[in-house]
Amino acid sequence: MSSPQENLYDAIRIVKRKIIPLAFILYF
């Protein structure tokens, strides 16, 4: 069983993966 904290970190990691390329597209 994974702790809720681990699930939270996984969600943040996924969001960052989607936001970082988006930020690059917006800036360049």
PDB file of N, CA, C, O and CB in Angstrom:
ATOM      1  N   MET A   1       0.843  -1.206   0.000  1.00  0.00           N
ATOM      2  CA  MET A   1       0.000   0.000   0.000  1.00  0.00           C
ATOM      3  C   MET A   1       0.875   1.253   0.000  1.00  0.00           C
ATOM      4  O   MET A   1       1.860   1.330   0.735  1.00  0.00           O
ATOM      5  CB  MET A   1      -0.952   0.008   1.231  1.00  0.00           C
ATOM      6  N   SER A   2       0.516   2.212  -0.813  1.00  0.00           N
ATOM      7  CA  SER A   2       1.267   3.468  -0.847  1.00  0.00           C
ATOM      8  C   SER A   2       0.571   4.487   0.050  1.00  0.00           C
ATOM      9  O   SER A   2      -0.656   4.522   0.143  1.00  0.00           O
ATOM     10  CB  SER A   2       1.393   4.009  -2.306  1.00  0.00           C
ATOM     11  N   SER A   3       1.361   5.293   0.691  1.00  0.00           N
ATOM     12  CA  SER A   3       0.795   6.302   1.595  1.00  0.00           C
ATOM     13  C   SER A   3       0.205   7.453   0.782  1.00  0.00           C
ATOM     14  O   SER A   3       0.622   7.679  -0.354  1.00  0.00           O
ATOM     15  CB  SER A   3       1.877   6.833   2.581  1.00  0.00           C
ATOM     16  N   PRO A   4      -0.758   8.181   1.344  1.00  0.00           N
ATOM     17  CA  PRO A   4      -1.342   9.320   0.608  1.00  0.00           C
ATOM     18  C   PRO A   4      -0.275  10.326   0.192  1.00  0.00           C
ATOM     19  O   PRO A   4      -0.382  10.960  -0.857  1.00  0.00           O
ATOM     20  CB  PRO A   4      -2.406  10.022   1.466  1.00  0.00           C
ATOM     21  N   GLN A   5       0.760  10.466   1.027  1.00  0.00           N
ATOM     22  CA  GLN A   5       1.827  11.419   0.692  1.00  0.00           C
ATOM     23  C   GLN A   5       2.512  11.000  -0.608  1.00  0.00           C
ATOM     24  O   GLN A   5       2.806  11.843  -1.456  1.00  0.00           O
ATOM     25  CB  GLN A   5       2.866  11.512   1.847  1.00  0.00           C
ATOM     26  N   GLU A   6       2.767   9.700  -0.765  1.00  0.00           N
ATOM     27  CA  GLU A   6       3.422   9.239  -2.004  1.00  0.00           C
ATOM     28  C   GLU A   6       2.531   9.527  -3.208  1.00  0.00           C
ATOM     29  O   GLU A   6       3.015   9.950  -4.259  1.00  0.00           O
ATOM     30  CB  GLU A   6       3.744   7.717  -1.928  1.00  0.00           C
ATOM     31  N   ASN A   7       1.228   9.299  -3.052  1.00  0.00           N
ATOM     32  CA  ASN A   7       0.321   9.582  -4.166  1.00  0.00           C
ATOM     33  C   ASN A   7       0.351  11.061  -4.509  1.00  0.00           C
ATOM     34  O   ASN A   7       0.287  11.437  -5.680  1.00  0.00           O
ATOM     35  CB  ASN A   7      -1.114   9.145  -3.827  1.00  0.00           C
ATOM     36  N   LEU A   8       0.449  11.903  -3.478  1.00  0.00           N
ATOM     37  CA  LEU A   8       0.495  13.346  -3.713  1.00  0.00           C
ATOM     38  C   LEU A   8       1.744  13.710  -4.500  1.00  0.00           C
ATOM     39  O   LEU A   8       1.681  14.491  -5.450  1.00  0.00           O
ATOM     40  CB  LEU A   8       0.457  14.118  -2.379  1.00  0.00           C
ATOM     41  N   TYR A   9       2.881  13.143  -4.103  1.00  0.00           N
ATOM     42  CA  TYR A   9       4.131  13.449  -4.815  1.00  0.00           C
ATOM     43  C   TYR A   9       4.054  12.952  -6.257  1.00  0.00           C
ATOM     44  O   TYR A   9       4.551  13.614  -7.168  1.00  0.00           O
ATOM     45  CB  TYR A   9       5.345  12.809  -4.092  1.00  0.00           C
ATOM     46  N   ASP A  10       3.433  11.787  -6.469  1.00  0.00           N
ATOM     47  CA  ASP A  10       3.292  11.278  -7.839  1.00  0.00           C
ATOM     48  C   ASP A  10       2.446  12.241  -8.670  1.00  0.00           C
ATOM     49  O   ASP A  10       2.764  12.516  -9.827  1.00  0.00           O
ATOM     50  CB  ASP A  10       2.653   9.860  -7.839  1.00  0.00           C
ATOM     51  N   ALA A  11       1.368  12.753  -8.074  1.00  0.00           N
ATOM     52  CA  ALA A  11       0.495  13.681  -8.799  1.00  0.00           C
ATOM     53  C   ALA A  11       1.263  14.954  -9.147  1.00  0.00           C
ATOM     54  O   ALA A  11       1.147  15.472 -10.257  1.00  0.00           O
ATOM     55  CB  ALA A  11      -0.765  14.022  -7.959  1.00  0.00           C
ATOM     56  N   ILE A  12       2.047  15.453  -8.192  1.00  0.00           N
ATOM     57  CA  ILE A  12       2.825  16.675  -8.450  1.00  0.00           C
ATOM     58  C   ILE A  12       3.821  16.428  -9.573  1.00  0.00           C
ATOM     59  O   ILE A  12       4.021  17.280 -10.440  1.00  0.00           O
ATOM     60  CB  ILE A  12       3.566  17.142  -7.167  1.00  0.00           C
ATOM     61  N   ARG A  13       4.449  15.244  -9.549  1.00  0.00           N
ATOM     62  CA  ARG A  13       5.436  14.920 -10.587  1.00  0.00           C
ATOM     63  C   ARG A  13       4.760  14.907 -11.958  1.00  0.00           C
ATOM     64  O   ARG A  13       5.319  15.427 -12.924  1.00  0.00           O
ATOM     65  CB  ARG A  13       6.109  13.546 -10.301  1.00  0.00           C
ATOM     66  N   ILE A  14       3.578  14.326 -12.053  1.00  0.00           N
ATOM     67  CA  ILE A  14       2.874  14.255 -13.337  1.00  0.00           C
ATOM     68  C   ILE A  14       2.492  15.659 -13.797  1.00  0.00           C
ATOM     69  O   ILE A  14       2.630  15.999 -14.973  1.00  0.00           O
ATOM     70  CB  ILE A  14       1.610  13.358 -13.225  1.00  0.00           C
ATOM     71  N   VAL A  15       2.008  16.476 -12.849  1.00  0.00           N
ATOM     72  CA  VAL A  15       1.604  17.843 -13.212  1.00  0.00           C
ATOM     73  C   VAL A  15       2.811  18.626 -13.713  1.00  0.00           C
ATOM     74  O   VAL A  15       2.721  19.354 -14.701  1.00  0.00           O
ATOM     75  CB  VAL A  15       0.955  18.570 -12.001  1.00  0.00           C
ATOM     76  N   LYS A  16       3.950  18.471 -13.020  1.00  0.00           N
ATOM     77  CA  LYS A  16       5.152  19.191 -13.448  1.00  0.00           C
ATOM     78  C   LYS A  16       5.543  18.766 -14.855  1.00  0.00           C
ATOM     79  O   LYS A  16       5.946  19.595 -15.670  1.00  0.00           O
ATOM     80  CB  LYS A  16       6.319  18.942 -12.467  1.00  0.00           C
ATOM     81  N   ARG A  17       5.423  17.469 -15.140  1.00  0.00           N
ATOM     82  CA  ARG A  17       5.797  16.980 -16.478  1.00  0.00           C
ATOM     83  C   ARG A  17       4.934  17.626 -17.546  1.00  0.00           C
ATOM     84  O   ARG A  17       5.392  17.842 -18.668  1.00  0.00           O
ATOM     85  CB  ARG A  17       5.668  15.446 -16.555  1.00  0.00           C
ATOM     86  N   LYS A  18       3.686  17.937 -17.210  1.00  0.00           N
ATOM     87  CA  LYS A  18       2.804  18.543 -18.210  1.00  0.00           C
ATOM     88  C   LYS A  18       2.986  20.052 -18.264  1.00  0.00           C
ATOM     89  O   LYS A  18       2.827  20.661 -19.322  1.00  0.00           O
ATOM     90  CB  LYS A  18       1.344  18.206 -17.908  1.00  0.00           C
ATOM     91  N   ILE A  19       3.320  20.661 -17.123  1.00  0.00           N
ATOM     92  CA  ILE A  19       3.418  22.130 -17.076  1.00  0.00           C
ATOM     93  C   ILE A  19       4.737  22.612 -17.666  1.00  0.00           C
ATOM     94  O   ILE A  19       4.764  23.636 -18.349  1.00  0.00           O
ATOM     95  CB  ILE A  19       3.279  22.633 -15.629  1.00  0.00           C
ATOM     96  N   ILE A  20       5.825  21.900 -17.419  1.00  0.00           N
ATOM     97  CA  ILE A  20       7.138  22.371 -17.889  1.00  0.00           C
ATOM     98  C   ILE A  20       7.169  22.505 -19.417  1.00  0.00           C
ATOM     99  O   ILE A  20       7.583  23.556 -19.904  1.00  0.00           O
ATOM    100  CB  ILE A  20       8.250  21.405 -17.424  1.00  0.00           C
ATOM    101  N   PRO A  21       6.754  21.498 -20.198  1.00  0.00           N
ATOM    102  CA  PRO A  21       6.735  21.663 -21.658  1.00  0.00           C
ATOM    103  C   PRO A  21       5.788  22.791 -22.075  1.00  0.00           C
ATOM    104  O   PRO A  21       6.069  23.527 -23.021  1.00  0.00           O
ATOM    105  CB  PRO A  21       6.317  20.346 -22.341  1.00  0.00           C
ATOM    106  N   LEU A  22       4.666  22.921 -21.364  1.00  0.00           N
ATOM    107  CA  LEU A  22       3.716  23.994 -21.679  1.00  0.00           C
ATOM    108  C   LEU A  22       4.370  25.348 -21.466  1.00  0.00           C
ATOM    109  O   LEU A  22       4.195  26.255 -22.280  1.00  0.00           O
ATOM    110  CB  LEU A  22       2.442  23.873 -20.813  1.00  0.00           C
ATOM    111  N   ALA A  23       5.123  25.496 -20.380  1.00  0.00           N
ATOM    112  CA  ALA A  23       5.802  26.765 -20.105  1.00  0.00           C
ATOM    113  C   ALA A  23       6.812  27.063 -21.213  1.00  0.00           C
ATOM    114  O   ALA A  23       6.932  28.204 -21.658  1.00  0.00           O
ATOM    115  CB  ALA A  23       6.510  26.724 -18.722  1.00  0.00           C
ATOM    116  N   PHE A  24       7.537  26.034 -21.657  1.00  0.00           N
ATOM    117  CA  PHE A  24       8.510  26.245 -22.739  1.00  0.00           C
ATOM    118  C   PHE A  24       7.798  26.710 -24.002  1.00  0.00           C
ATOM    119  O   PHE A  24       8.291  27.594 -24.704  1.00  0.00           O
ATOM    120  CB  PHE A  24       9.309  24.948 -23.022  1.00  0.00           C
ATOM    121  N   ILE A  25       6.647  26.124 -24.295  1.00  0.00           N
ATOM    122  CA  ILE A  25       5.907  26.516 -25.502  1.00  0.00           C
ATOM    123  C   ILE A  25       5.465  27.972 -25.382  1.00  0.00           C
ATOM    124  O   ILE A  25       5.531  28.726 -26.352  1.00  0.00           O
ATOM    125  CB  ILE A  25       4.674  25.588 -25.726  1.00  0.00           C
ATOM    126  N   LEU A  26       5.013  28.366 -24.188  1.00  0.00           N
ATOM    127  CA  LEU A  26       4.522  29.739 -24.016  1.00  0.00           C
ATOM    128  C   LEU A  26       5.670  30.740 -24.081  1.00  0.00           C
ATOM    129  O   LEU A  26       5.519  31.829 -24.635  1.00  0.00           O
ATOM    130  CB  LEU A  26       3.773  29.881 -22.679  1.00  0.00           C
ATOM    131  N   TYR A  27       6.825  30.368 -23.510  1.00  0.00           N
ATOM    132  CA  TYR A  27       7.952  31.309 -23.488  1.00  0.00           C
ATOM    133  C   TYR A  27       8.643  31.381 -24.845  1.00  0.00           C
ATOM    134  O   TYR A  27       9.083  32.452 -25.264  1.00  0.00           O
ATOM    135  CB  TYR A  27       8.963  30.905 -22.410  1.00  0.00           C
ATOM    136  N   PHE A  28       8.740  30.236 -25.538  1.00  0.00           N
ATOM    137  CA  PHE A  28       9.386  30.208 -26.855  1.00  0.00           C
ATOM    138  C   PHE A  28       8.373  29.823 -27.927  1.00  0.00           C
ATOM    139  O   PHE A  28       8.721  29.743 -29.105  1.00  0.00           O
ATOM    140  CB  PHE A  28      10.579  29.219 -26.862  1.00  0.00           C
TER     141      PHE A  28
END
